[in-house]
């Protein structure tokens, strides 16, 4: 169960990092 929890956490971190990257690039292009 611990491994599954870690996997889900890593997936969430990966998704949030991707979203942050997209938002950052979008802000750069808006300026």
mmCIF file of the N, C-alpha and C atoms, coordinates in Angstrom:
data_MODEL
# 
_entry.id   MODEL 
# 
loop_
_atom_site.group_PDB 
_atom_site.id 
_atom_site.type_symbol 
_atom_site.label_atom_id 
_atom_site.label_alt_id 
_atom_site.label_comp_id 
_atom_site.label_asym_id 
_atom_site.label_entity_id 
_atom_site.label_seq_id 
_atom_site.pdbx_PDB_ins_code 
_atom_site.Cartn_x 
_atom_site.Cartn_y 
_atom_site.Cartn_z 
_atom_site.occupancy 
_atom_site.B_iso_or_equiv 
_atom_site.pdbx_formal_charge 
_atom_site.auth_seq_id 
_atom_site.auth_comp_id 
_atom_site.auth_asym_id 
_atom_site.auth_atom_id 
_atom_site.pdbx_PDB_model_num 
ATOM 1  N N  . UNK A 1 1  ? 0.832 -1.203 0.000   1.00 0.00 ? 1  UNK A N  1 
ATOM 2  C CA . UNK A 1 1  ? 0.000 0.000  0.000   1.00 0.00 ? 1  UNK A CA 1 
ATOM 3  C C  . UNK A 1 1  ? 0.869 1.256  0.000   1.00 0.00 ? 1  UNK A C  1 
ATOM 4  N N  . UNK A 1 2  ? 1.981 1.180  0.713   1.00 0.00 ? 2  UNK A N  1 
ATOM 5  C CA . UNK A 1 2  ? 2.870 2.347  0.775   1.00 0.00 ? 2  UNK A CA 1 
ATOM 6  C C  . UNK A 1 2  ? 3.422 2.663  -0.613  1.00 0.00 ? 2  UNK A C  1 
ATOM 7  N N  . UNK A 1 3  ? 3.795 1.613  -1.355  1.00 0.00 ? 3  UNK A N  1 
ATOM 8  C CA . UNK A 1 3  ? 4.334 1.834  -2.700  1.00 0.00 ? 3  UNK A CA 1 
ATOM 9  C C  . UNK A 1 3  ? 3.277 2.459  -3.596  1.00 0.00 ? 3  UNK A C  1 
ATOM 10 N N  . UNK A 1 4  ? 2.044 1.997  -3.481  1.00 0.00 ? 4  UNK A N  1 
ATOM 11 C CA . UNK A 1 4  ? 0.963 2.561  -4.297  1.00 0.00 ? 4  UNK A CA 1 
ATOM 12 C C  . UNK A 1 4  ? 0.748 4.022  -3.940  1.00 0.00 ? 4  UNK A C  1 
ATOM 13 N N  . UNK A 1 5  ? 0.830 4.337  -2.649  1.00 0.00 ? 5  UNK A N  1 
ATOM 14 C CA . UNK A 1 5  ? 0.646 5.721  -2.204  1.00 0.00 ? 5  UNK A CA 1 
ATOM 15 C C  . UNK A 1 5  ? 1.750 6.602  -2.772  1.00 0.00 ? 5  UNK A C  1 
ATOM 16 N N  . UNK A 1 6  ? 2.991 6.111  -2.726  1.00 0.00 ? 6  UNK A N  1 
ATOM 17 C CA . UNK A 1 6  ? 4.116 6.875  -3.266  1.00 0.00 ? 6  UNK A CA 1 
ATOM 18 C C  . UNK A 1 6  ? 3.947 7.091  -4.764  1.00 0.00 ? 6  UNK A C  1 
ATOM 19 N N  . UNK A 1 7  ? 3.472 6.060  -5.459  1.00 0.00 ? 7  UNK A N  1 
ATOM 20 C CA . UNK A 1 7  ? 3.272 6.181  -6.912  1.00 0.00 ? 7  UNK A CA 1 
ATOM 21 C C  . UNK A 1 7  ? 2.245 7.262  -7.212  1.00 0.00 ? 7  UNK A C  1 
ATOM 22 N N  . UNK A 1 8  ? 1.132 7.261  -6.462  1.00 0.00 ? 8  UNK A N  1 
ATOM 23 C CA . UNK A 1 8  ? 0.086 8.256  -6.697  1.00 0.00 ? 8  UNK A CA 1 
ATOM 24 C C  . UNK A 1 8  ? 0.607 9.654  -6.392  1.00 0.00 ? 8  UNK A C  1 
ATOM 25 N N  . UNK A 1 9  ? 1.415 9.778  -5.336  1.00 0.00 ? 9  UNK A N  1 
ATOM 26 C CA . UNK A 1 9  ? 1.977 11.087 -4.983  1.00 0.00 ? 9  UNK A CA 1 
ATOM 27 C C  . UNK A 1 9  ? 2.915 11.577 -6.078  1.00 0.00 ? 9  UNK A C  1 
ATOM 28 N N  . UNK A 1 10 ? 3.762 10.679 -6.594  1.00 0.00 ? 10 UNK A N  1 
ATOM 29 C CA . UNK A 1 10 ? 4.698 11.071 -7.645  1.00 0.00 ? 10 UNK A CA 1 
ATOM 30 C C  . UNK A 1 10 ? 3.947 11.482 -8.905  1.00 0.00 ? 10 UNK A C  1 
ATOM 31 N N  . UNK A 1 11 ? 2.827 10.780 -9.199  1.00 0.00 ? 11 UNK A N  1 
ATOM 32 C CA . UNK A 1 11 ? 2.036 11.125 -10.382 1.00 0.00 ? 11 UNK A CA 1 
ATOM 33 C C  . UNK A 1 11 ? 1.433 12.512 -10.216 1.00 0.00 ? 11 UNK A C  1 
ATOM 34 N N  . UNK A 1 12 ? 0.927 12.798 -9.016  1.00 0.00 ? 12 UNK A N  1 
ATOM 35 C CA . UNK A 1 12 ? 0.340 14.118 -8.753  1.00 0.00 ? 12 UNK A CA 1 
ATOM 36 C C  . UNK A 1 12 ? 1.414 15.199 -8.871  1.00 0.00 ? 12 UNK A C  1 
ATOM 37 N N  . UNK A 1 13 ? 2.593 14.949 -8.322  1.00 0.00 ? 13 UNK A N  1 
ATOM 38 C CA . UNK A 1 13 ? 3.686 15.925 -8.401  1.00 0.00 ? 13 UNK A CA 1 
ATOM 39 C C  . UNK A 1 13 ? 4.084 16.149 -9.851  1.00 0.00 ? 13 UNK A C  1 
ATOM 40 N N  . UNK A 1 14 ? 4.120 15.079 -10.629 1.00 0.00 ? 14 UNK A N  1 
ATOM 41 C CA . UNK A 1 14 ? 4.486 15.188 -12.041 1.00 0.00 ? 14 UNK A CA 1 
ATOM 42 C C  . UNK A 1 14 ? 3.461 16.005 -12.808 1.00 0.00 ? 14 UNK A C  1 
ATOM 43 N N  . UNK A 1 15 ? 2.177 15.775 -12.497 1.00 0.00 ? 15 UNK A N  1 
ATOM 44 C CA . UNK A 1 15 ? 1.110 16.507 -13.184 1.00 0.00 ? 15 UNK A CA 1 
ATOM 45 C C  . UNK A 1 15 ? 1.172 17.991 -12.822 1.00 0.00 ? 15 UNK A C  1 
ATOM 46 N N  . UNK A 1 16 ? 1.344 18.296 -11.537 1.00 0.00 ? 16 UNK A N  1 
ATOM 47 C CA . UNK A 1 16 ? 1.380 19.694 -11.108 1.00 0.00 ? 16 UNK A CA 1 
ATOM 48 C C  . UNK A 1 16 ? 2.594 20.394 -11.704 1.00 0.00 ? 16 UNK A C  1 
ATOM 49 N N  . UNK A 1 17 ? 3.715 19.678 -11.800 1.00 0.00 ? 17 UNK A N  1 
ATOM 50 C CA . UNK A 1 17 ? 4.924 20.271 -12.379 1.00 0.00 ? 17 UNK A CA 1 
ATOM 51 C C  . UNK A 1 17 ? 4.685 20.592 -13.848 1.00 0.00 ? 17 UNK A C  1 
ATOM 52 N N  . UNK A 1 18 ? 3.976 19.705 -14.550 1.00 0.00 ? 18 UNK A N  1 
ATOM 53 C CA . UNK A 1 18 ? 3.671 19.934 -15.963 1.00 0.00 ? 18 UNK A CA 1 
ATOM 54 C C  . UNK A 1 18 ? 2.761 21.144 -16.112 1.00 0.00 ? 18 UNK A C  1 
ATOM 55 N N  . UNK A 1 19 ? 1.746 21.237 -15.250 1.00 0.00 ? 19 UNK A N  1 
ATOM 56 C CA . UNK A 1 19 ? 0.814 22.367 -15.307 1.00 0.00 ? 19 UNK A CA 1 
ATOM 57 C C  . UNK A 1 19 ? 1.556 23.673 -15.025 1.00 0.00 ? 19 UNK A C  1 
ATOM 58 N N  . UNK A 1 20 ? 2.437 23.662 -14.037 1.00 0.00 ? 20 UNK A N  1 
ATOM 59 C CA . UNK A 1 20 ? 3.211 24.864 -13.715 1.00 0.00 ? 20 UNK A CA 1 
ATOM 60 C C  . UNK A 1 20 ? 4.072 25.268 -14.903 1.00 0.00 ? 20 UNK A C  1 
ATOM 61 N N  . UNK A 1 21 ? 4.663 24.279 -15.585 1.00 0.00 ? 21 UNK A N  1 
ATOM 62 C CA . UNK A 1 21 ? 5.502 24.567 -16.747 1.00 0.00 ? 21 UNK A CA 1 
ATOM 63 C C  . UNK A 1 21 ? 4.686 25.196 -17.863 1.00 0.00 ? 21 UNK A C  1 
ATOM 64 N N  . UNK A 1 22 ? 3.486 24.650 -18.095 1.00 0.00 ? 22 UNK A N  1 
ATOM 65 C CA . UNK A 1 22 ? 2.620 25.185 -19.154 1.00 0.00 ? 22 UNK A CA 1 
ATOM 66 C C  . UNK A 1 22 ? 2.207 26.614 -18.818 1.00 0.00 ? 22 UNK A C  1 
ATOM 67 N N  . UNK A 1 23 ? 1.817 26.849 -17.557 1.00 0.00 ? 23 UNK A N  1 
ATOM 68 C CA . UNK A 1 23 ? 1.405 28.195 -17.133 1.00 0.00 ? 23 UNK A CA 1 
ATOM 69 C C  . UNK A 1 23 ? 2.568 29.172 -17.270 1.00 0.00 ? 23 UNK A C  1 
ATOM 70 N N  . UNK A 1 24 ? 3.774 28.731 -16.908 1.00 0.00 ? 24 UNK A N  1 
ATOM 71 C CA . UNK A 1 24 ? 4.944 29.596 -16.983 1.00 0.00 ? 24 UNK A CA 1 
ATOM 72 C C  . UNK A 1 24 ? 5.219 30.002 -18.422 1.00 0.00 ? 24 UNK A C  1 
ATOM 73 N N  . UNK A 1 25 ? 5.173 29.035 -19.337 1.00 0.00 ? 25 UNK A N  1 
ATOM 74 C CA . UNK A 1 25 ? 5.415 29.327 -20.755 1.00 0.00 ? 25 UNK A CA 1 
ATOM 75 C C  . UNK A 1 25 ? 4.322 30.244 -21.288 1.00 0.00 ? 25 UNK A C  1 
ATOM 76 N N  . UNK A 1 26 ? 3.066 30.011 -20.869 1.00 0.00 ? 26 UNK A N  1 
ATOM 77 C CA . UNK A 1 26 ? 1.942 30.821 -21.339 1.00 0.00 ? 26 UNK A CA 1 
ATOM 78 C C  . UNK A 1 26 ? 2.128 32.271 -20.905 1.00 0.00 ? 26 UNK A C  1 
ATOM 79 N N  . UNK A 1 27 ? 2.564 32.473 -19.645 1.00 0.00 ? 27 UNK A N  1 
ATOM 80 C CA . UNK A 1 27 ? 2.789 33.831 -19.128 1.00 0.00 ? 27 UNK A CA 1 
ATOM 81 C C  . UNK A 1 27 ? 3.900 34.511 -19.922 1.00 0.00 ? 27 UNK A C  1 
ATOM 82 N N  . UNK A 1 28 ? 4.960 33.757 -20.236 1.00 0.00 ? 28 UNK A N  1 
ATOM 83 C CA . UNK A 1 28 ? 6.069 34.339 -20.995 1.00 0.00 ? 28 UNK A CA 1 
ATOM 84 C C  . UNK A 1 28 ? 5.594 34.798 -22.372 1.00 0.00 ? 28 UNK A C  1 
ATOM 85 N N  . UNK A 1 29 ? 4.751 33.987 -23.017 1.00 0.00 ? 29 UNK A N  1 
ATOM 86 C CA . UNK A 1 29 ? 4.272 34.346 -24.354 1.00 0.00 ? 29 UNK A CA 1 
ATOM 87 C C  . UNK A 1 29 ? 3.275 35.497 -24.300 1.00 0.00 ? 29 UNK A C  1 
ATOM 88 N N  . UNK A 1 30 ? 2.579 35.668 -23.176 1.00 0.00 ? 30 UNK A N  1 
ATOM 89 C CA . UNK A 1 30 ? 1.594 36.746 -23.055 1.00 0.00 ? 30 UNK A CA 1 
ATOM 90 C C  . UNK A 1 30 ? 2.277 38.107 -22.935 1.00 0.00 ? 30 UNK A C  1 
ATOM 91 N N  . UNK A 1 31 ? 3.484 38.137 -22.393 1.00 0.00 ? 31 UNK A N  1 
ATOM 92 C CA . UNK A 1 31 ? 4.168 39.417 -22.199 1.00 0.00 ? 31 UNK A CA 1 
ATOM 93 C C  . UNK A 1 31 ? 4.746 39.953 -23.501 1.00 0.00 ? 31 UNK A C  1 
# 
